[in-house]
């Protein structure tokens, strides 16, 4: 019988072989000139698995390949490395060092990435701020997190009035000439030393805010992983390859957009960035740049597929191999519609800001079981627990808990998600099908108890969204004297469609238990969403409360 030590050694060897196999297949590991190999190895040993390592190695191996293609033009990997060095030296001259915070409130462009890389090279903590924040939200988060500097796009300048005056303000993007007294990223890069920095004493840290769909966004802090297993397990499920071209339409401040920046470093992929998402503009950019990868949130492909047929018909996307989705629930019919038109290239990642990724659904999964969240990649554990912390029976609905090397270290303001046996709660409930695929049934705090029966809105929302004429649906629970709670549906119709409340109710009753039928329907022009496409149900609940109080 093997000892624990022998088992650990075998597991470590197995992991190394797995990493090597996957990284070779992706083109990340391969033959290299001895002098370059020495420089790459030295960089990794000194800096670890940090974005600073990624850009440095890319500049060594592929200095003249394009790293960024944005509305300002292109930057090679060497230029990106040197510019982020210069910015880091200038940050240092401003009194920003290891452990200090740098807030970033910027859209998808080079300034966001240069600030991120400069922070990593200093060992500073980068705080990513939602570009849809109102002034009070920005002020609250800045006060709580306490960064020394804020790198922001000029368009957000009016929101900074309440930010602590001692915070250094640096403009990342401006149209036309910047204000005379302003400090800009370009000025700091021009004044900075482009030479390499010494590794900081600690790891680079990144703070990505939670979506805040149910309250004030919290800061989820994590450091760079120790090894390459996280990268390898992702590449094993989603076939990213070296030298790809990535159209990153998902916001970079969100974990999904940010993940694609991280992936672009070891794969030395060109990042195609646009400050604002435009459905047809995205299709045109994919064809123009021959992009292999499209990183989006589900509402973005919904908007693309909602284009007029004569517009959609102009685009075939022959180069696209991966349409990578995450950030909110992906309706099964949406994935099928996309794949029927553009090929079987959708990979849907389920996770959260706190737990990182939990499961990945491949095109084959989405064809076989539309709506599935997929299976856990290697190195990730997903278990379903009941309210008492016990594993649920196969096929039963339970609370989703996840463990991997990329889970957050805790909220920056203190506290953490609920944990059981080292696994963090994702905040959702779900079930596994007989083939081991996870299905997410809804948020664990969205369960509606109506007449003593438990209802998770997701099942009813997906059913109604399949009905002809329905563009979007969101369901909440509202107070009811007889049933405790009743279901209320907020429905957005497709342009020109006509669907009645009675037709909606009949459709639910014909397919689900009668207690899952919404007892009230309100038609809206659009659902309130955040920047990553998640429906803000707190706003729907506030709307309902306001309407009830007014009666």
Beta strands, then each sheet from edge to edge (+ up, - down):
strand 1: 66-70
strand 2: 73-76
strand 3: 101-105
strand 4: 125-128
strand 5: 149-153
strand 6: 168-173
strand 7: 205-209
strand 8: 219-223
strand 9: 245-248
strand 10: 270-272
strand 11: 293-296
strand 12: 322-325
strand 13: 346-352
strand 14: 356-361
strand 15: 381-385
strand 16: 398-403
strand 17: 410-411
strand 18: 419-420
strand 19: 423-432
strand 20: 438-443
strand 21: 448-450
strand 22: 453-455
strand 23: 470-480
strand 24: 484-493
strand 25: 520-523
sheet 1: 2+ 1- 10- 9- 11- 12- 13- 14+
sheet 2: 6+ 5+ 3+ 4+ 7+ 8- 17+
sheet 3: 15+ 16- 19+ 18-
sheet 4: 15+ 16- 19+ 20-
sheet 5: 21+ 22-
sheet 6: 23+ 24- 25-
end
